[in-house]
Amino acid sequence: MTASYSDLKGKVVLVTGSSKALGAETARAFARSGSKIVVNGRDEQAIGRIVGEIQADGGECLGITADVTSATDLTRLRTSIYERFGTLDVLAAFAGGMGNPIPVLDITEEQWRTTLDSDLNSKFLTVKTFVPEMKARGKGNIILMSSTSGRLVSLASAAYGAAQAATLMLMRHLAQELGPFGIRANAITPSIVRNERIEKFMTAEMRAKVAEQLPLRRIGTPQDVAEAALFLASDASSWITGHALDVNGGKVML
């Protein structure tokens, strides 16, 4: 059951990378709260499915295909959003991935650059595209998706870990610089969460073994992440900024 935050009703929310997994569930959760949702990704068919689900439930939703590593695509995305809704209240930069385990010395230059482009540069470009209007209006909310791999050494590649750690520092700079302009910036740092990839490549036995390593003895669900995003976007967290919210079953305790 999704928590209810009445102040989210009518807010315009962009969730990048929301055609699948965590982003898709987050888009659905915002829609259930009455927000106007922009679903974004690179898979047009997947976007169409999520938009259809949200609209079937009575939500207001716009689906736009765009590559968030491209400044040109982001500009087109911004234009489409402002033509439809006139504003953007919440920017949830969730797009990313590429956390496959690769030893440091086996990472190619291309893999390193591609991972940083996907998981760090995309967020920087997204912020550069949308936040100036927030700053001019004197209000807005930024939520960046990071990972426990940015909090401690993990099985994910060093490129992925570096990108996630840098995302957290980017978030803190945004919080420091934009707070006086009425803009909050926070991050969500999940551990292992059930998604299409986990379902495909991990057996039930493997998932159970991973869960036993967490204090709460279960792996996360997309709804766990969505609930955290709603909280950070709502007035319930109005005095929280510059914070990395660890949604990870106790894997990281700081």
VODREN-387554 format. One record per residue: residue number from 1; residue in one letter; x, y, z of N, C-alpha, C in turn. Coordinates in Angstrom, 3 decimals. Each point is the difference from the previous one (the first is absolute). Layout:
VODREN-387554
{atom NUM,'A',{X,Y,Z},{X,Y,Z},{X,Y,Z}} ...
END
This chain:
VODREN-387554
{atom 1,'M',{0.849,-1.195,0.000},{-0.849,1.195,0.000},{0.884,1.244,0.000}} {atom 2,'T',{-0.254,0.927,-0.918},{0.804,1.204,-0.113},{-0.404,1.013,1.057}} {atom 3,'A',{0.998,0.596,0.669},{-0.273,1.066,0.952},{-0.623,1.175,-0.740}} {atom 4,'S',{-0.839,0.772,0.696},{-0.717,1.105,-0.631},{0.578,1.335,0.448}} {atom 5,'Y',{0.362,0.827,-0.962},{0.490,1.348,0.272},{-0.850,0.960,-0.834}} {atom 6,'S',{-0.924,0.675,0.645},{-0.963,0.815,-0.730},{0.658,1.141,-0.771}} {atom 7,'D',{1.147,0.460,0.464},{0.656,1.126,-0.669},{0.587,-0.381,-1.359}} {atom 8,'L',{0.087,-1.301,-0.302},{0.526,-0.431,-1.296},{-1.056,0.056,-1.099}} {atom 9,'K',{-1.260,0.157,0.389},{-1.066,0.043,-1.000},{0.183,1.203,-0.917}} {atom 10,'G',{-0.005,-0.254,-1.291},{0.144,1.067,-0.985},{1.423,0.380,-0.325}} {atom 11,'K',{0.971,-0.520,0.754},{1.393,0.311,-0.282},{0.436,-0.689,-1.300}} {atom 12,'V',{0.850,0.683,-0.754},{0.537,-0.569,-1.235},{1.322,-0.675,0.330}} {atom 13,'V',{0.098,-1.286,-0.296},{1.155,-0.805,0.401},{0.605,-0.696,-1.216}} {atom 14,'L',{1.287,0.198,-0.205},{0.748,-0.750,-1.019},{0.829,-1.058,0.693}} {atom 15,'V',{-0.189,-1.258,-0.414},{0.845,-1.091,0.479},{0.766,-0.533,-1.203}} {atom 16,'T',{1.288,0.287,-0.084},{0.778,-0.531,-1.116},{0.263,-1.485,0.241}} {atom 17,'G',{0.126,-0.753,-1.070},{0.189,-1.439,0.149},{-1.205,-0.682,0.598}} {atom 18,'S',{-1.192,0.483,-0.348},{-1.208,-0.511,0.661},{-0.821,-0.948,-0.862}} {atom 19,'S',{0.608,-0.526,-1.052},{-0.729,-0.961,-0.831},{0.049,-1.413,0.574}} {atom 20,'K',{0.881,-0.215,0.991},{0.158,-1.337,0.571},{0.377,0.104,1.481}} {atom 21,'A',{-0.106,-1.118,0.679},{0.545,-0.222,1.345},{-0.336,1.116,0.995}} {atom 22,'L',{1.048,0.505,0.703},{-0.204,0.953,1.088},{-0.674,1.276,-0.476}} {atom 23,'G',{0.445,0.496,-1.150},{-0.571,1.236,-0.512},{-1.465,-0.151,-0.351}} {atom 24,'A',{-0.362,-1.145,-0.579},{-1.394,-0.231,-0.376},{-0.903,-0.031,1.223}} {atom 25,'E',{0.419,-0.703,1.041},{-0.814,-0.072,1.211},{-0.084,1.367,0.672}} {atom 26,'T',{1.082,0.772,-0.064},{-0.021,1.344,0.569},{-0.981,0.886,-0.754}} {atom 27,'A',{-0.008,-0.109,-1.330},{-0.967,0.765,-0.793},{-1.430,-0.382,0.377}} {atom 28,'R',{-0.260,-1.298,0.149},{-1.337,-0.453,0.381},{-0.392,0.563,1.374}} {atom 29,'A',{0.957,-0.007,0.936},{-0.290,0.465,1.355},{-0.331,1.488,0.012}} {atom 30,'F',{0.743,0.796,-0.748},{-0.315,1.425,-0.089},{-1.386,0.201,-0.614}} {atom 31,'A',{-0.304,-0.789,-1.028},{-1.308,0.115,-0.643},{-1.124,-0.316,0.982}} {atom 32,'R',{0.205,-1.028,0.828},{-1.014,-0.339,1.007},{-0.183,1.124,1.011}} {atom 33,'S',{1.029,0.831,0.157},{-0.088,1.133,0.916},{-0.611,1.230,-0.664}} {atom 34,'G',{-0.367,-0.139,-1.262},{-0.645,1.104,-0.696},{0.938,0.917,-0.751}} {atom 35,'S',{1.270,-0.380,-0.101},{0.955,0.815,-0.746},{-0.179,-0.205,-1.498}} {atom 36,'K',{0.447,0.986,-0.758},{0.027,-0.110,-1.457},{1.383,-0.527,-0.382}} {atom 37,'I',{0.040,-1.120,-0.699},{1.237,-0.740,-0.161},{0.544,0.087,-1.419}} {atom 38,'V',{1.327,0.150,-0.088},{0.700,-0.134,-1.266},{0.839,-1.272,0.083}} {atom 39,'V',{-0.340,-0.974,-0.836},{0.738,-1.262,-0.063},{1.049,0.137,-1.100}} {atom 40,'N',{1.230,-0.353,0.319},{1.100,0.163,-0.949},{0.868,-1.247,-0.035}} {atom 41,'G',{0.543,-0.273,-1.157},{0.949,-1.085,-0.195},{0.405,-0.026,-1.462}} {atom 42,'R',{0.646,-1.085,-0.403},{0.409,-0.130,-1.398},{-0.810,-1.047,-0.753}} {atom 43,'D',{-0.775,-0.789,0.736},{-0.801,-1.060,-0.593},{-1.436,0.498,-0.180}} {atom 44,'E',{-0.344,0.368,-1.216},{-1.306,0.599,-0.263},{-1.146,-0.931,0.370}} {atom 45,'Q',{0.165,-1.283,-0.280},{-1.056,-0.970,0.305},{-0.205,-0.126,1.506}} {atom 46,'A',{1.102,-0.045,0.750},{-0.097,-0.105,1.459},{-0.636,1.259,0.591}} {atom 47,'I',{0.366,1.152,-0.535},{-0.608,1.253,0.452},{-1.501,-0.043,-0.219}} {atom 48,'G',{-0.409,-0.461,-1.184},{-1.417,-0.085,-0.321},{-0.775,-0.866,0.976}} {atom 49,'R',{0.629,-1.092,0.450},{-0.679,-0.887,0.957},{-0.239,0.708,1.330}} {atom 50,'I',{1.021,0.696,0.504},{-0.135,0.682,1.288},{-1.009,1.134,-0.104}} {atom 51,'V',{0.074,0.769,-1.072},{-0.963,1.087,-0.206},{-1.417,-0.561,-0.048}} {atom 52,'G',{-0.174,-1.100,-0.718},{-1.322,-0.628,-0.092},{-0.523,-0.441,1.349}} {atom 53,'E',{0.865,-0.583,0.838},{-0.408,-0.442,1.332},{-0.445,1.186,0.854}} {atom 54,'I',{0.783,1.059,-0.038},{-0.313,1.173,0.823},{-1.300,0.646,-0.462}} {atom 55,'Q',{-0.171,0.129,-1.293},{-1.223,0.616,-0.519},{-1.211,-0.875,0.267}} {atom 56,'A',{0.174,-1.309,-0.067},{-1.111,-0.916,0.284},{-0.474,0.131,1.438}} {atom 57,'D',{0.919,0.385,0.892},{-0.356,0.204,1.411},{-0.474,1.423,0.274}} {atom 58,'G',{-0.150,0.793,-1.068},{-0.524,1.353,0.161},{1.054,1.070,0.178}} {atom 59,'G',{1.269,-0.347,-0.153},{1.063,0.970,0.180},{0.277,0.822,-1.255}} {atom 60,'E',{0.587,1.172,0.207},{0.398,0.858,-1.115},{1.476,-0.230,-0.273}} {atom 61,'C',{0.318,-0.364,-1.230},{1.349,-0.478,-0.280},{0.422,0.358,-1.420}} {atom 62,'L',{1.271,0.328,-0.142},{0.612,0.277,-1.293},{1.220,-0.882,-0.146}} {atom 63,'G',{0.109,-0.727,-1.106},{1.157,-0.853,-0.247},{0.880,0.582,-1.087}} {atom 64,'I',{1.287,0.113,0.279},{0.928,0.607,-0.953},{1.273,-0.836,-0.082}} {atom 65,'T',{0.339,-0.432,-1.195},{1.248,-0.718,-0.229},{1.144,1.000,-0.106}} {atom 66,'A',{1.030,-0.194,0.816},{1.162,0.897,-0.042},{1.183,-0.674,0.677}} {atom 67,'D',{1.173,0.201,-0.561},{1.250,-0.497,0.566},{0.574,1.101,0.885}} {atom 68,'V',{0.036,-0.236,1.315},{0.411,1.058,0.921},{1.515,0.207,0.050}} {atom 69,'T',{0.756,-0.735,-0.817},{1.417,0.314,-0.152},{0.199,0.999,-1.138}} {atom 70,'S',{-1.084,0.393,-0.649},{0.050,0.924,-1.132},{-0.630,1.333,0.380}} {atom 71,'A',{0.778,1.075,-0.060},{-0.533,1.324,0.305},{-1.102,0.379,-0.982}} {atom 72,'T',{0.144,-0.420,-1.248},{-1.019,0.289,-1.008},{-1.322,-0.671,0.340}} {atom 73,'D',{0.052,-1.279,0.372},{-1.213,-0.716,0.394},{-0.626,0.620,1.243}} {atom 74,'L',{0.826,0.413,0.937},{-0.514,0.598,1.229},{-0.705,1.326,-0.280}} {atom 75,'T',{0.550,0.781,-0.906},{-0.647,1.261,-0.372},{-1.370,-0.271,-0.618}} {atom 76,'R',{-0.078,-1.019,-0.853},{-1.272,-0.379,-0.601},{-0.980,-0.483,1.076}} {atom 77,'L',{0.507,-0.750,0.973},{-0.829,-0.477,1.111},{-0.548,1.175,0.794}} {atom 78,'R',{0.847,0.959,0.298},{-0.439,1.187,0.757},{-1.081,0.767,-0.764}} {atom 79,'T',{0.206,0.185,-1.295},{-0.977,0.721,-0.813},{-1.357,-0.690,0.027}} {atom 80,'S',{0.003,-1.327,-0.125},{-1.249,-0.761,0.003},{-0.732,0.127,1.334}} {atom 81,'I',{0.758,-0.049,1.091},{-0.612,0.095,1.327},{-0.620,1.372,0.211}} {atom 82,'Y',{0.725,1.045,-0.375},{-0.507,1.352,0.230},{-1.158,0.338,-0.933}} {atom 83,'E',{-0.006,-0.574,-1.180},{-1.141,0.205,-0.894},{-1.260,-0.650,0.554}} {atom 84,'R',{0.161,-1.139,0.662},{-1.157,-0.730,0.532},{-0.436,0.510,1.375}} {atom 85,'F',{0.951,0.182,0.891},{-0.345,0.307,1.380},{0.378,1.408,0.462}} {atom 86,'G',{0.904,0.650,-0.706},{0.376,1.370,0.343},{1.034,0.148,1.091}} {atom 87,'T',{0.335,-1.095,0.676},{0.948,0.073,1.105},{0.518,-1.394,0.330}} {atom 88,'L',{0.961,-0.080,0.900},{0.465,-1.272,0.561},{0.281,0.227,1.471}} {atom 89,'D',{-0.656,-0.781,0.857},{0.143,0.172,1.445},{1.024,-0.941,0.615}} {atom 90,'V',{0.018,-1.248,-0.485},{0.884,-1.013,0.567},{0.809,-0.652,-1.118}} {atom 91,'L',{1.311,0.023,0.150},{0.903,-0.665,-0.939},{0.592,-1.214,0.693}} {atom 92,'A',{-0.406,-1.184,-0.423},{0.540,-1.251,0.546},{0.886,-0.621,-1.068}} {atom 93,'A',{1.308,0.202,0.124},{0.960,-0.492,-0.994},{0.408,-1.417,0.382}} {atom 94,'F',{-0.721,-0.971,-0.558},{0.191,-1.401,0.360},{0.763,-0.788,-1.054}} {atom 95,'A',{0.114,0.512,-1.207},{0.610,-0.765,-1.090},{1.443,-0.375,0.328}} {atom 96,'G',{0.386,-1.228,-0.375},{1.364,-0.468,0.239},{0.035,-1.515,-0.024}} {atom 97,'G',{1.061,-0.554,0.551},{0.161,-1.452,0.033},{1.455,-0.382,-0.211}} {atom 98,'M',{0.222,-1.078,-0.697},{1.345,-0.442,-0.376},{0.877,-0.318,1.208}} {atom 99,'G',{-0.575,-0.704,0.995},{0.753,-0.330,1.202},{0.619,-1.385,-0.003}} {atom 100,'N',{0.216,-0.575,-1.170},{0.565,-1.350,-0.066},{1.361,-0.084,0.676}} {atom 101,'P',{0.278,-1.114,0.693},{1.290,-0.142,0.688},{1.138,-0.262,-0.991}} {atom 102,'I',{0.958,0.914,-0.043},{1.186,-0.130,-0.850},{1.206,0.447,0.822}} {atom 103,'P',{1.046,-0.813,0.113},{1.193,0.433,0.718},{0.558,1.296,-0.600}} {atom 104,'V',{0.561,0.845,0.836},{0.459,1.321,-0.435},{0.917,-0.088,-1.216}} {atom 105,'L',{0.977,-0.901,0.050},{0.978,-0.050,-1.085},{-0.555,-0.617,-1.270}} {atom 106,'D',{-1.206,-0.560,0.082},{-0.632,-0.559,-1.190},{-0.985,0.970,-0.654}} {atom 107,'I',{-0.267,1.126,0.653},{-0.912,0.991,-0.572},{0.692,0.694,-1.160}} {atom 108,'T',{-0.644,0.009,-1.139},{0.575,0.700,-1.150},{-0.292,1.492,0.119}} {atom 109,'E',{0.749,0.778,-0.747},{-0.242,1.444,-0.001},{-1.427,0.304,-0.460}} {atom 110,'E',{-0.461,-0.737,-0.989},{-1.357,0.221,-0.506},{-1.044,-0.324,1.063}} {atom 111,'Q',{0.190,-1.114,0.736},{-0.938,-0.361,1.062},{-0.018,1.053,1.109}} {atom 112,'W',{1.176,0.491,0.356},{0.092,1.033,1.037},{-0.771,1.250,-0.417}} {atom 113,'R',{0.278,0.481,-1.189},{-0.640,1.229,-0.481},{-1.508,-0.192,-0.178}} {atom 114,'T',{-0.409,-1.149,-0.510},{-1.426,-0.260,-0.214},{-0.753,-0.060,1.319}} {atom 115,'T',{0.602,-0.638,1.003},{-0.649,-0.102,1.307},{-0.153,1.368,0.649}} {atom 116,'L',{1.049,0.810,-0.032},{-0.098,1.342,0.576},{-0.987,0.866,-0.771}} {atom 117,'D',{-0.066,-0.203,-1.300},{-0.954,0.758,-0.806},{-1.430,-0.364,0.387}} {atom 118,'S',{-0.248,-1.300,0.175},{-1.339,-0.483,0.328},{-0.430,0.368,1.416}} {atom 119,'D',{0.918,-0.125,0.961},{-0.378,0.100,1.403},{0.327,1.325,0.680}} {atom 120,'L',{0.850,0.805,-0.597},{0.365,1.275,0.608},{-0.277,1.174,-0.937}} {atom 121,'N',{0.583,-0.053,-1.189},{-0.154,1.128,-0.920},{-1.458,0.237,-0.370}} {atom 122,'S',{-0.761,-1.081,-0.108},{-1.418,0.140,-0.335},{-0.735,0.824,1.057}} {atom 123,'K',{0.349,-0.194,1.256},{-0.660,0.747,1.073},{0.422,1.462,-0.027}} {atom 124,'F',{1.279,0.243,-0.236},{0.479,1.380,-0.111},{-0.722,0.728,-1.133}} {atom 125,'L',{-0.090,-0.639,-1.167},{-0.655,0.629,-1.143},{-1.490,0.214,0.251}} {atom 126,'T',{-0.630,-0.950,0.677},{-1.423,0.136,0.321},{-0.234,1.183,0.929}} {atom 127,'V',{0.848,0.114,1.011},{-0.103,1.136,0.926},{0.216,1.315,-0.746}} {atom 128,'K',{1.017,0.053,-0.846},{0.285,1.217,-0.770},{-1.169,0.400,-0.890}} {atom 129,'T',{-0.747,-0.988,-0.460},{-1.109,0.266,-0.902},{-1.220,0.544,0.720}} {atom 130,'F',{-0.319,-0.536,1.179},{-1.277,0.309,0.641},{0.080,0.937,1.208}} {atom 131,'V',{1.114,0.042,0.686},{0.034,0.737,1.260},{0.051,1.522,-0.164}} {atom 132,'P',{0.574,0.552,-1.081},{-0.042,1.465,-0.122},{-1.403,0.596,0.109}} {atom 133,'E',{-1.010,-0.666,-0.567},{-1.369,0.495,0.115},{-0.504,-0.082,1.440}} {atom 134,'M',{0.389,-1.082,0.703},{-0.360,-0.111,1.411},{0.607,1.146,0.794}} {atom 135,'K',{1.255,0.277,-0.268},{0.702,1.071,0.709},{-0.666,1.342,-0.255}} {atom 136,'A',{-0.405,0.236,-1.227},{-0.657,1.263,-0.345},{-1.343,0.134,0.718}} {atom 137,'R',{-0.723,-1.121,0.187},{-1.299,0.024,0.680},{0.145,0.037,1.518}} {atom 138,'G',{1.167,-0.413,0.498},{0.215,-0.012,1.440},{-0.593,-1.194,0.707}} {atom 139,'K',{-0.155,-1.130,-0.731},{-0.473,-1.227,0.647},{0.247,-1.183,-0.923}} {atom 140,'G',{0.154,-1.166,0.621},{0.231,-1.217,-0.767},{0.580,-1.086,0.875}} {atom 141,'N',{0.033,-1.197,-0.529},{0.475,-1.153,0.759},{0.774,-0.927,-0.929}} {atom 142,'I',{1.195,-0.382,0.424},{0.869,-0.869,-0.787},{0.254,-1.278,0.798}} {atom 143,'I',{-0.189,-1.146,-0.652},{0.317,-1.289,0.615},{0.894,-0.762,-0.971}} {atom 144,'L',{1.211,-0.305,0.421},{0.939,-0.735,-0.837},{0.080,-1.454,0.454}} {atom 145,'M',{-0.028,-0.911,-0.960},{0.165,-1.413,0.323},{1.485,-0.337,0.066}} {atom 146,'S',{0.429,-0.527,1.144},{1.371,-0.476,0.159},{-0.066,-1.478,0.382}} {atom 147,'S',{0.877,-0.456,0.868},{0.068,-1.420,0.353},{0.867,-0.171,1.233}} {atom 148,'T',{-0.184,-1.128,0.694},{0.928,-0.320,1.090},{1.422,-0.155,-0.526}} {atom 149,'S',{0.146,-0.247,-1.297},{1.344,-0.098,-0.597},{0.731,1.335,0.044}} {atom 150,'G',{-0.731,1.068,0.207},{0.626,1.305,0.181},{0.293,0.313,1.453}} {atom 151,'R',{-0.426,-0.901,0.887},{0.218,0.185,1.442},{1.109,-0.902,0.533}} {atom 152,'L',{0.170,-1.167,-0.627},{1.039,-0.932,0.427},{0.397,-0.880,-1.181}} {atom 153,'V',{1.151,-0.651,0.112},{0.476,-0.869,-1.072},{-0.947,-1.188,-0.140}} {atom 154,'S',{-0.357,-0.321,-1.243},{-0.953,-1.075,-0.247},{0.517,-0.893,-1.116}} {atom 155,'L',{-0.830,-0.952,-0.396},{0.366,-0.876,-1.111},{-0.137,0.692,-1.355}} {atom 156,'A',{-0.704,1.128,-0.047},{-0.129,0.747,-1.252},{1.358,0.548,-0.421}} {atom 157,'S',{0.116,0.375,-1.253},{1.284,0.482,-0.507},{0.405,1.307,0.664}} {atom 158,'A',{1.296,0.272,-0.021},{0.522,1.252,0.550},{-0.555,1.194,-0.760}} {atom 159,'A',{-0.236,-0.156,-1.290},{-0.568,1.084,-0.801},{-1.387,0.356,0.519}} {atom 160,'Y',{-0.808,-1.026,0.265},{-1.344,0.220,0.524},{0.063,0.626,1.393}} {atom 161,'G',{0.867,-0.538,0.865},{0.139,0.545,1.344},{0.450,1.448,-0.014}} {atom 162,'A',{0.945,0.322,-0.877},{0.490,1.376,-0.100},{-1.113,0.933,-0.460}} {atom 163,'A',{-0.794,-0.458,-0.965},{-1.101,0.825,-0.499},{-1.040,0.247,1.092}} {atom 164,'Q',{-0.291,-1.032,0.795},{-1.006,0.152,1.058},{0.499,0.891,1.128}} {atom 165,'A',{1.262,-0.133,0.359},{0.568,0.871,1.035},{0.013,1.451,-0.473}} {atom 166,'A',{0.342,0.202,-1.258},{0.015,1.353,-0.557},{-1.411,0.578,-0.072}} {atom 167,'T',{-0.988,-0.851,-0.254},{-1.394,0.454,-0.010},{-0.385,0.570,1.362}} {atom 168,'L',{0.457,-0.640,1.067},{-0.308,0.492,1.346},{0.665,1.349,0.262}} {atom 169,'M',{1.223,0.181,-0.485},{0.654,1.293,0.182},{-0.676,1.078,-0.849}} {atom 170,'L',{-0.431,-0.369,-1.198},{-0.763,0.931,-0.828},{-1.260,0.436,0.733}} {atom 171,'M',{-0.684,-0.952,0.600},{-1.218,0.306,0.750},{0.283,0.980,1.125}} {atom 172,'R',{1.093,-0.194,0.720},{0.315,0.894,1.124},{0.309,1.409,-0.481}} {atom 173,'H',{0.713,0.102,-1.109},{0.273,1.329,-0.566},{-1.307,0.686,-0.405}} {atom 174,'L',{-0.903,-0.754,-0.613},{-1.286,0.571,-0.393},{-0.774,0.482,1.226}} {atom 175,'A',{-0.015,-0.815,1.045},{-0.711,0.375,1.221},{0.582,1.274,0.600}} {atom 176,'Q',{1.325,0.105,0.029},{0.669,1.166,0.571},{-0.260,1.261,-0.825}} {atom 177,'E',{0.103,-0.135,-1.303},{-0.098,1.171,-0.866},{-1.436,0.448,-0.265}} {atom 178,'L',{-0.927,-0.946,-0.027},{-1.365,0.327,-0.402},{-0.972,0.164,1.164}} {atom 179,'G',{0.416,-0.374,1.196},{-0.864,0.168,1.165},{-0.518,1.427,0.156}} {atom 180,'P',{0.848,1.015,-0.143},{-0.484,1.379,0.135},{-1.034,0.397,-1.049}} {atom 181,'F',{-0.118,-0.801,-1.053},{-0.977,0.290,-1.053},{-1.254,-0.874,0.120}} {atom 182,'G',{-0.177,-0.631,1.150},{-1.206,-0.775,0.242},{-0.007,-1.373,-0.627}} {atom 183,'I',{1.178,-0.522,-0.326},{0.094,-1.311,-0.648},{0.707,-0.983,0.921}} {atom 184,'R',{-0.616,-1.152,0.204},{0.629,-1.061,0.768},{0.573,-1.057,-0.933}} {atom 185,'A',{1.102,-0.618,0.427},{0.631,-1.076,-0.778},{0.392,-1.120,0.936}} {atom 186,'N',{-0.447,-1.212,-0.311},{0.320,-1.182,0.789},{0.266,-1.174,-0.938}} {atom 187,'A',{0.436,-1.103,0.565},{0.276,-1.200,-0.800},{-0.553,-1.231,0.695}} {atom 188,'I',{-0.276,-1.018,-0.792},{-0.410,-1.305,0.509},{1.097,-0.992,-0.342}} {atom 189,'T',{0.410,-0.805,0.979},{1.097,-0.945,-0.216},{-0.469,-1.418,0.319}} {atom 190,'P',{-0.615,-0.673,-0.970},{-0.473,-1.361,0.238},{1.135,-1.021,-0.024}} {atom 191,'S',{-0.276,-1.137,0.595},{0.838,-1.184,-0.169},{-0.695,-0.857,-1.058}} {atom 192,'I',{0.098,-1.302,0.101},{-0.600,-0.870,-1.005},{-1.526,0.085,0.059}} {atom 193,'V',{-0.602,0.276,-1.145},{-1.449,0.158,-0.113},{-0.507,-0.903,-1.121}} {atom 194,'R',{-1.100,-0.670,0.239},{-0.565,-0.886,-1.022},{-0.411,0.803,-1.232}} {atom 195,'N',{0.501,-0.419,-1.133},{-0.375,0.616,-1.272},{0.070,-1.063,-1.088}} {atom 196,'E',{-0.196,0.422,-1.239},{-0.013,-0.959,-1.096},{1.316,-0.767,-0.104}} {atom 197,'R',{1.097,0.694,0.215},{1.318,-0.626,-0.123},{0.234,-1.024,1.113}} {atom 198,'I',{-0.383,0.373,1.228},{0.148,-0.911,1.142},{-0.842,-1.254,-0.227}} {atom 199,'E',{-1.225,0.189,-0.451},{-0.894,-1.136,-0.231},{0.559,-0.943,-1.070}} {atom 200,'K',{0.682,0.580,-0.982},{0.501,-0.795,-1.115},{1.272,-0.768,0.352}} {atom 201,'F',{0.893,0.642,0.740},{1.328,-0.595,0.191},{0.254,-0.596,1.387}} {atom 202,'M',{-0.890,0.233,0.967},{0.190,-0.554,1.335},{-1.112,-0.989,0.324}} {atom 203,'T',{0.371,-1.178,0.424},{-0.993,-0.987,0.411},{-0.577,0.397,1.357}} {atom 204,'A',{-1.103,-0.633,0.370},{-0.607,0.262,1.300},{0.984,-0.318,1.125}} {atom 205,'E',{0.793,-1.040,-0.183},{1.001,-0.374,1.005},{1.067,1.077,0.135}} {atom 206,'M',{0.440,0.549,-1.116},{1.002,1.068,0.032},{-0.543,1.245,0.683}} {atom 207,'R',{-1.252,0.335,-0.294},{-0.605,1.184,0.624},{-0.139,-0.197,1.502}} {atom 208,'A',{-0.357,-1.213,0.404},{-0.143,-0.288,1.425},{1.345,0.112,0.721}} {atom 209,'K',{1.054,-0.439,-0.664},{1.338,0.070,0.597},{0.435,1.439,0.194}} {atom 210,'V',{-0.279,0.845,-1.002},{0.332,1.423,0.116},{-0.808,0.632,1.128}} {atom 211,'A',{-1.275,-0.336,0.081},{-0.868,0.574,1.029},{0.498,-0.325,1.407}} {atom 212,'E',{0.561,-1.190,0.182},{0.502,-0.405,1.315},{1.165,0.868,0.466}} {atom 213,'Q',{0.642,0.695,-0.916},{1.128,0.869,0.344},{-0.447,1.384,0.456}} {atom 214,'L',{-1.288,0.298,-0.121},{-0.535,1.305,0.392},{-0.693,-0.100,1.354}} {atom 215,'P',{0.139,1.001,0.861},{-0.646,-0.058,1.305},{-1.503,-0.234,-0.066}} {atom 216,'L',{-0.681,0.546,-1.007},{-1.447,-0.182,-0.111},{-0.385,-1.277,-0.741}} {atom 217,'R',{0.990,-0.752,-0.462},{-0.192,-1.341,-0.566},{-0.933,-0.046,-1.223}} {atom 218,'R',{0.006,1.043,-0.787},{-0.688,-0.041,-1.295},{0.649,1.001,-0.942}} {atom 219,'I',{-0.065,-0.290,-1.293},{0.484,0.970,-0.967},{-1.116,1.008,-0.254}} {atom 220,'G',{0.374,1.120,-0.564},{-0.964,1.073,-0.166},{-0.979,-0.234,-1.133}} {atom 221,'T',{-1.043,0.819,-0.014},{-0.973,-0.004,-1.086},{-0.022,1.399,-0.616}} {atom 222,'P',{-0.435,0.109,-1.248},{-0.135,1.333,-0.590},{-0.880,0.930,0.834}} {atom 223,'Q',{-0.999,-0.556,0.681},{-0.870,0.841,0.817},{0.752,0.619,1.173}} {atom 224,'D',{0.991,-0.721,0.548},{0.805,0.575,1.081},{0.656,1.302,-0.463}} {atom 225,'V',{0.532,-0.019,-1.210},{0.663,1.181,-0.551},{-1.017,1.084,-0.320}} {atom 226,'A',{-1.140,-0.398,-0.574},{-1.039,0.969,-0.341},{-0.503,0.744,1.228}} {atom 227,'E',{-0.189,-0.721,1.097},{-0.483,0.630,1.235},{1.011,1.035,0.505}} {atom 228,'A',{1.284,-0.314,-0.122},{1.036,0.945,0.418},{-0.032,1.254,-0.864}} {atom 229,'A',{-0.225,-0.182,-1.300},{-0.057,1.138,-0.911},{-1.189,0.905,0.328}} {atom 230,'L',{-1.154,-0.599,0.278},{-1.170,0.800,0.367},{0.275,0.828,1.251}} {atom 231,'F',{0.615,-0.619,0.984},{0.325,0.713,1.240},{0.922,1.181,-0.276}} {atom 232,'L',{1.055,-0.228,-0.777},{0.955,1.075,-0.271},{-0.600,1.111,-0.848}} {atom 233,'A',{-0.992,-0.335,-0.817},{-0.634,1.006,-0.846},{-1.074,0.794,0.741}} {atom 234,'S',{-0.460,-0.521,1.116},{-1.138,0.593,0.700},{0.435,1.018,1.048}} {atom 235,'D',{-0.991,0.732,0.509},{0.268,0.958,1.074},{0.333,-0.688,1.316}} {atom 236,'A',{-0.226,-1.310,0.077},{0.353,-0.740,1.217},{1.507,0.037,0.244}} {atom 237,'S',{0.785,0.255,-1.056},{1.467,0.078,0.140},{0.496,1.409,-0.271}} {atom 238,'S',{-0.827,0.992,0.283},{0.301,1.383,-0.401},{1.262,0.582,0.634}} {atom 239,'W',{0.483,-0.614,1.079},{1.246,0.512,0.625},{1.148,-0.981,-0.207}} {atom 240,'I',{-0.097,-0.804,-1.044},{1.057,-0.953,-0.327},{0.572,0.344,-1.364}} {atom 241,'T',{1.297,0.232,-0.042},{0.687,0.213,-1.273},{1.457,-0.425,0.154}} {atom 242,'G',{0.611,-0.394,-1.099},{1.386,-0.464,0.043},{0.157,-1.371,0.632}} {atom 243,'H',{-1.082,-0.782,0.014},{-0.001,-1.280,0.724},{-0.023,-1.183,-0.961}} {atom 244,'A',{0.786,-1.019,0.309},{-0.045,-1.270,-0.726},{-0.845,-0.969,0.816}} {atom 245,'L',{-1.167,-0.332,-0.510},{-0.917,-0.878,0.719},{0.311,-1.451,-0.364}} {atom 246,'D',{0.525,-0.756,0.973},{0.392,-1.395,-0.221},{-1.211,-0.913,0.077}} {atom 247,'V',{-0.477,-0.410,-1.162},{-1.135,-0.919,-0.089},{0.562,-1.356,-0.358}} {atom 248,'N',{0.519,-0.711,1.005},{0.803,-1.190,-0.334},{-0.061,-1.111,1.040}} {atom 249,'G',{-1.052,-0.046,0.792},{-0.169,-1.096,0.938},{1.053,-0.076,1.079}} {atom 250,'G',{0.730,1.092,0.206},{1.017,0.032,1.044},{1.419,-0.319,-0.475}} {atom 251,'K',{0.176,-0.131,-1.309},{1.336,-0.321,-0.504},{0.999,1.098,0.348}} {atom 252,'V',{-0.435,1.247,-0.070},{0.834,1.145,0.374},{-0.654,0.691,1.181}} {atom 253,'M',{0.779,0.211,1.049},{-0.490,0.708,1.178},{1.003,1.078,0.357}} {atom 254,'L',{-0.339,1.236,-0.384},{0.896,1.140,0.268},{-0.744,1.088,0.747}} 
END
